[in-house]
Amino acid sequence: MTALGKLFRTTAFKLSIAYLIVFAILAGAVMFWVSSDMRRVIDEQVEATIEAEIKGLSDLYRQGGVRRLVDIIDRRSRQPGASLYLVTNFQGQAIAGNILDLPAGVLTSPGIRETAYERVGEAGVDRRALARIFVLPGGFRLLVGRDLEDRETIARIFGRALLTSLFWITIIGMIGGLFVAQRVLRRVDAMNDSAQRIMEGNLAQRLPVGRSNDELDRLATNLNSMLERIQELMTGLREVSDNIAHDLKTPLTRLRNHAEQALRSPGSPEEHRASLEKMIEESDNLIGIFNSLLTIARLEAGAEPSAPKRFDAGQVAKDVAELYEPLAEEAGFSLTVDVDTDCWANGNRELVSQALANLVDNALKYGAPEDATTERAVRMEIRRNKQAVEISVADRGAGIPAADRERVLGRFIRLEGSRSQPGSGLGLSLAAAVARLHNGSIRLADNAPGLRVTIAIPAADRTAIKPD
């Protein structure tokens, strides 16, 4: 397809032509209305002039009779202008006036009418006039009229103006339509080129965005945001695939080694039982990893298990603390909870509880102080901050460097110092997914020493009725 053909087929050009046609029709209608209105005004003015002359001539006739009327008509007929006069006797013969000929039947039809006529001295020239025939006593007839040449001239001027206007409207509209279509086509072609490179595998390519902030720029901005999200998901998918292959290889290898050892070893039933228990433990770890991955995937896809409800975040924290208190004591940690009043939140209680449990579990695993004199402590705090409820878990361990705090929210991300500890690297990722699902946020900060993780979720209305 040629470049001109592509221009003619663009939506912008078709819309320009449609607007051009509509505008031309409207312009023609306006010009026709103005012309008709002008014609009506001229006719009314002519009629008013004729009526005034008829009245004046009638008065002269009553005062001086036919002779005086004829003298006045003869004198006025000799003057140049558009006025027309004719006086005839009862037989229709002209006595005075400047009209040479009239169509048959005009003089026998009293009243005002438009008619053709020939003027004295202009034989053979057809003209149009607006005239009134007035019957005088004695059968005499008086015609007073006005030539309509001025009206026809104005009509011709309006006609030429209409045609000229339509011509230039068409020319300018076509040029404007081609300009707009070329500009839009150039931008659409640039978008198509970018989309083609994206389809070829270059996910880093983005659609061009101009500075006019028009509908194409807004569309390109939204599409670029979508591409950013797609690239993040694809990058995350590749990372998850690599991490699964790397992090699941070790437990699967241990599981196979336990099974092989049980098969080859001629040990006692107790030894075989111990091997089977290790295999079950490894299997449970793998099942837990896959369950966490499925949960994160559902959360990131926006598939919330149940509708958001109003719940007491402080009570959730107390329940989690009660659940982990034996483990904390066994590991030598003190687990404390500090809850504000009125910490009701909107969301999914079970997911928030699971996220909080993951944070506490991480704190107990990795929150041991590097200094032996520092107290082993994990502190949970629930605070209401304006329109959000903030749930914090803080430990006194080595913490996470500021440069790695964003990265550890990804799946299977484990820092070097934590690889010797049991875990899958999904705890913080699950907590981040829960925060995003609730339109909240997650923050990692320095606890000096240690790490403080804070999840903020929307707070419930203070005036809401508490659930049963």
RAPEKA-V418098 format. One record per run of one state. SS is the DSSP state (2 for helix, 1 for strand, 0 for the rest). FROM is the first residue (numbers start at 0). TO is the last residue. If there is no record, write none. Layout:
# RAPEKA-V418098
((SS | FROM | TO) (SS | FROM | TO))
This chain:
# RAPEKA-V418098
((0 | 0 | 1) (2 | 2 | 8) (0 | 9 | 9) (2 | 10 | 76) (0 | 77 | 81) (1 | 82 | 87) (0 | 88 | 92) (1 | 93 | 96) (0 | 97 | 97) (1 | 98 | 101) (0 | 102 | 109) (1 | 110 | 118) (0 | 119 | 125) (1 | 126 | 134) (0 | 135 | 139) (1 | 140 | 146) (0 | 147 | 147) (2 | 148 | 198) (0 | 199 | 213) (2 | 214 | 263) (0 | 264 | 267) (2 | 268 | 299) (0 | 300 | 307) (1 | 308 | 311) (2 | 312 | 330) (0 | 331 | 332) (1 | 333 | 338) (0 | 339 | 342) (1 | 343 | 346) (0 | 347 | 347) (2 | 348 | 365) (0 | 366 | 375) (1 | 376 | 384) (0 | 385 | 386) (1 | 387 | 393) (0 | 394 | 400) (2 | 401 | 403) (0 | 404 | 405) (2 | 406 | 408) (0 | 409 | 414) (2 | 415 | 417) (0 | 418 | 425) (2 | 426 | 436) (0 | 437 | 439) (1 | 440 | 445) (0 | 446 | 449) (1 | 450 | 458) (0 | 459 | 467))
